[in-house]
């Protein structure tokens, strides 16, 4: 490998962490997984009751009985309790978020879901023009989207030939973390090597509708698709994520989520703050959610289902899409491991009826489980 094509790689403690993890008894990991979910669900439930009032105890009793009768354990009750609090009633058919992680994800995805964490594999798996990928940094190499090695002398001219800003996303980035912005002057390849493997993407100039809500951050549309027993995917849930007024990009700790009708693309009249408090307008601009529709929504649906057909063996995927200023659909990333279902289940669900997920037996969680949603 020539010096011009090499970026020195920083050492990683991942191997040491994995060695330690393998010595942890499985039951401890499993207990910690469900405890994390219980604590998170309790915090959300308390916030909802504080903002919206006490939940009818009869509905909560129904949720607890459903957890025992259908899923075989009360450890799945906390998320059913959250769904009940959001919906204002109990509805049969909900999938608890921790049940999704310990039963559904291992059964319908296995290790194949983890491929979405590796940004450079997107082109190889999906071969789609919808991704704004420019090039990849992988294991000390810079590669174009056809996996040809890029000489370091030309990287800046390649990245900034027609655009002023690029986005760098680190492998495994989730919830808005691991995202960095660079212009021609600020890009430092030594710093990229410290960040780790990832993808350079074009900065999207978003559609005018979304700019009315938030000027700085690019709004993303989360579309969840699920493939049936024949491998045919369809859309099961959809919501819009808007960044806070001062955010450079959408982040889970500050985002505003708005349920979207999967048939029409229309905004719900109610959105949700990170603490699940209901709001009817975007806090920064005071613009109401009601009366708006996602631009190019049918194209968004088509892109999500078309791409999912290329990976039917990953049976459930969360697609993060953006619509640019020309109305074209761009796929920011795809989440095929433990993609978020709890918000959609609570606000639009049950979203996964007819798939038989409730019949899957829970498993002990693996040592390197990802507890948090993507």
N, C-alpha and C positions, 0 to 999 in steps of 0.2 A: 504494500500500500504506500503510495507516495505521500510525502509530507503535506502536499497541497490538498490532499483529500482526507486527511486525518484530523479529527478533533479529539484531543485528549479526554479520556473518560474518567470521571470522578468515581472513587470507590463507593460501593453501596453496602450498607449493613444488612440488606435483605436476607442474605444467606444465613447470617448469624441469628437474625430474628426467627427464621424458619426452624433452625436447629433447636432453639429454645422452645418454640411452639410445639414441636413434635413430642416434647417431654411432658406437656400438659395433659392430664387425663381427659378423655373425651367428655365425661359427664360434667366436668367443670366448664368446658367451652359451651356445651349445650345449655347449662344453667345460666351462664353469663349472657348468652344470646337472648334467651327468653326474658331474663331479668332486664336487659337493656330495652327490649320492646315494652315490657310492663311499665318501666319508669317513664319512657317517652309517652306512651299512651295515657298514663295517669296525668302527666303534666298537661297534655292537650285537653283531656276531659275536664280538668279543673279550670282551665282557661275558658273553655266553652261555657261551663256552668256559671262562671263569674260574669261573663259577658251577656249570656242569653237566658240565664235562669236555671232552676233545678229541673233535671230530666225526670219524666214520669217513671216511678219505680216499677210499675207494671211492665213497661217496655224493657227496662233493664233486667228484670227477672226473666223475661222471654229470651233476651240475648244470652244470659247465663245458661239457661236450659238448652238453648240451641248449640252453644259451645260444647256442652257435655254430650248431647245426643248425637250431633253430626260430626264433630271433630274429636270427640273422646277425651277432652281435657278442659279444665277451667283456665288453663294458661292462654287460651285463645280468646277468652272473654274480654280482656282490656281493649282490643281494637274494635270488637263488636260494640262495646260500650261507647267508644268514640263515634262510630258510624251512627249509632242510635241518637246520640246527642246532636250531631250535625243534621240528620234527617228529621229529627223530632218525632220519630217513631221507629219501631223495629220492623225490618224487612227480611224475610227468609231469602237465602241465596248469596249473602255476602261472604267474601273470602277474607278472613283476618290476615293482616299483613305478615305476622310471624308464621302463620300456617303456610302462606305463600312461599316464604323463604325456606322453611324446613321440610315441606312436603312437595309443593308444586314445582318450584324451581329445579330441585335435583331430578325430578321425574321427567319434566318436559324439556329440559335444557341440558342437564349434565354439565360437563366442562365446556361444551360448545358455546354456552352463553358468555364465557369469559373472553371470547375472541373480540368482542366489541370494545374491550379495554385497550386493545393494541391498535393504535390509530393507523399504522401503516398497512394493516391488512384490509382496510376498507376497500381499496381499489381491487385487490385480488379477489375478494369475496363477492362484492356487489357490482364492480365495474360500471359505476354510475356517474353520469355527468352532473348529477345534482349536488355533489359535495364540492365545497369551495377549496379543496385541497390544492396546494401549490407544490409542496415537497415535504419530505420526511427526514427527521434525524433519528437514526437507529443504530445503536451500538457503535458510535463513533463515526458513522458514515452519513453523508447527506445524499438523499436519493430523490429523483423526480418521481412523478406519479406513475411512470412506467418502470420504476425501480432501476433506472440508470444512475450511476454515480455522478454527482455534481462536483466539479472542481471548486474549491473554496474561493478562488479568485473571481468567480462569476456569480456567487450566490446573491450578493446584494443587488446586482443589476437584474438578476432573474426575479427576485422577490419584489423589487420596487420599480420594475419597468414601466408599469402603467397605473400603479396604486401608491398611495402615501403611507398606508398603515397595514400591517399584517398582524394576525393573531397566532400565538403559539399555544397549543394545547398538549399538556403532558399526558402520556399514557395513564389510563386509570383515573383521570380527573373526573370528579363528580361533584354535584351540588354547587357548581360554579367555582370550585377550587382548581388550581393548576392551570389557570388561563392567564396569559400574559400578552401585552400589546407592545409592538415595536414599530418605530419608523426607521428610516435609513441610518440616521445618526445614532440611535440608541441600541441598535442590534449589535450584540456582542456574542460571538459564537462560543467563546469560553464559558459565558454564562449559560448558554443553551445546554452545553454539556453537563453543567452542574444541575440544571433542572431535570435532565434525563430525556429518554426517548419520547418523541411526540410528533406532531404534525404542524406545519405552517399552513394557515388558511387565509384567504382573502377576507378583508374586513367588509362585512355586508352593509350596504346602505339600505336601510329597511324601508318598507312601504310607508307612505304618508300617513295612513291611519294610525300606525303604531307610533310614529313620531309625534302625533298629537298627544299621546299619552306620556311617552318618555322619550326625550330627545337623545339622551346619551347612550343608553343601553339598547341592544337589539332584542326585541321581543321574540320569544320562542314558543312555538305551538307544540305541545306534547301530545302526540297521537299514539295510542296504545293499540297494537294489533295482536290478534291471537289466532293461531292456526288450529283448525279442527282436526279430527281423526283422519281426514283425507289429506291433510296438509294444506288446505285452502284457508288463507288468512282473511279476516275481515276486521273492521275497526270496531273496537269495544268501548273506547273512552277517548275524551279529548278535553284539554284545557289549555288556556293561554297563560304564559308566565311573563310578567312585566317586571322589569327591574325598578328599584327605588330611584327617585329622581336624580340622585347624585352618583349612582352606581355606573361603572363603566361597562358592566355586563350583568346578566341575571345571576343572582346568587340565592341559594335556599334560605339563608338567614335573613334576607330582606325582601324577597320577592313578593309580588301580589299575584294570586292565581284566580283565574276567572273560568268557570266551567263553560264549555262550548257545546252546543247542540250538534251531535255527530251526523245528523241528517241535513241540517240547514246551514251550519257554520255560524249561527247567531250566538252572540254573547248572552250569558245569563245576566239578569239584572243585578245579581249579587256576586261580589268577589270576596276574596279572603286574604287577610293579612297573614304573616308568618305564624302568629299565635292563634289563627283560625277565627279571628274576629271578623264578622260580616261587615262589608262596606258596599256602598252603591256607586262610588265614584273613585277615580284614581287620586290618591292623596296629594300629589304634586300639582296637578292641573285642574282638579275638581271636575274632570270630564266624566260623565256618567257612562257606565258600561252598557246599559240598556240601549237598544236601537242600533247597535253596531253588528257587523258581520265580517268574518275573516275573509280578506281578499283572496281570490284564487283558491277558495276552499275545496272545490271539487278536484283541482289539481293536487292539492295537499293530500287528499284521501287517496288519489290514484298513485302518487309517488310512494306513499307508505305501503300500500298493499302490493304494488309492483316489486318493490325492493324486498319485501318479506317473502315473496314467492321464490326468490333466489336463495333463501336460507330457511326453507320450511322446517328443517330439523331443529331450529331454535324456535320453539312454539309460541313464545310471547316476546314482543319487542316494544320498547318505548322509543319513538322517533322524535327527535327535536328538530323541528323545521322552522325556517324563517321565510318570509315573503319579502323580496327586495323591492326597490322603488319602481321597477318595471313590471311587477306582478309575477316574477318568476320565483319558483319554489327552490329553496336551498336546504340541504340537509346538514345541519350543524354537527350532529353526532347521533349515534344510535346506542341504545342501552339494552343489552340482551341478558344481563345477569339478574340481579334483584332490582328490576325497574320498579318505579313507584306505582303502586296501585291504590294505596289507602286514600288519597285525596279523591280519586275518581269514584271509588267504592262509596265513600261517605257522601259525596255530592251528587253522583249520577247513578250509583249502583242499585242493585247488583249488576255488574257489568259482564260477568263471565258465566252466565247461565248456559246450560246445555253442553258444557265442555267436560263435565264429570270431575272437575278438580276436587270437589269436596269428598270424593271417594278415595283419594290418594292417602296412603299411610304416611304420617310424619316420620322423619328420620332424625337421628342424632346429627347435630351440626358439625361440619368438618372443622379442622383446626385452623384453617385459613379463611373462614367464612367472612364475607362482607356483610356486616350487620346493617349498614345504612343504605338507603335507597340511592339509586342513580338517577 
